[in-house]
Amino acid sequence: MSIISIEGMEFFAYHGCFKEEQMIGTKFNIDLFLTVDTSKAEESDSLADTVNYQEVFRLVKKEMELTSKLLEHVGHRILNSVKSTFPQIEKATLKIRKMNPPLGGKMDYVSLTLYLA
């Protein structure tokens, strides 16, 4: 097994419970770690035998464009989308960070980590 990581994906999106968040938006950063058997691709040198990183990014971007109130909801959608497109993924870990959240004080981000087994 191997771990494919796509880290530091950055999006501007409109997720949040407050109306202002859904109107003004903010930056989000996402790291995604995919556990996959890459042995076939290691031998074949063929993209068809592994997970296409560009396609994964496109799927994440598509889900980030759909507004959610909760990070839990958008994260769940991302993991489901990636897993249904690439069934060879054995496990996945997703970390989503909401930058500069409106919580009444200065902070870099809040984050959520989800696991798909």
Disulfide bonds with the S-S distance in Angstrom:
none
